[in-house]
């Protein structure tokens, strides 16, 4: 009887800790943005939403990690001597891979990892980068 009571108490304690941890993680105000630049030129991106503004740059052939507020941003991207504008949904972690200039990506990417080629940027509803 005592073992069952201890087991029940431990189970309730573990469930409570799990729920508390999930709530804290869900309320995190920041999201991670990874930009991989596989071009031979620098990539730059500005993100704006109200009073929030980010200007992000990644040198040619490098990857950088950024932490931004969880929002849907208006964005302007400069890559491969071209400019593109649209939105970027940063409600979750996003990875953007800029492919070689003047080449279409072999596939568009996987969940949360989008390959960007400015002349034919994907415009489907499932894309965070539009």
C-alpha positions, 0 to 999 in steps of 0.5 A: 500500500505504501509503495503504491502511494509513493508511486502515485505521488512521484507520478503526480510530481513528474507530470506537474514538472513536465507541464510546468516545463512545457508552459515555460518553453511555450511562452518563450518570446524568442525564436531562432533563425539560421541563415546559410549563405551558399552564394559567392556574395553577401546576403542581407535581410531586414525584418520589421514589425511595428517598432521592432527592426532587425538588419541581418547580414551573412558573408558569402559561404557562411552560416549565422544564427540569430535570435528574434522575437516570435512574430510575422515580419515584413522583410526585404532580402538582398542576395545575388545582386537582387532584392526581394520583399515579402514576409517571414513567419518567425513563430517557430524556428526557421532555417533559410539556405540561400543557394548558388546565384542564378541556379534553382534549388534541386528541391525546395527544402524540408520542414522549417528548412527552406532553400531560397533562390530569389528568381523563383522564391516559393509562394505556397501557403506552407512557406514561412519565407514568402 
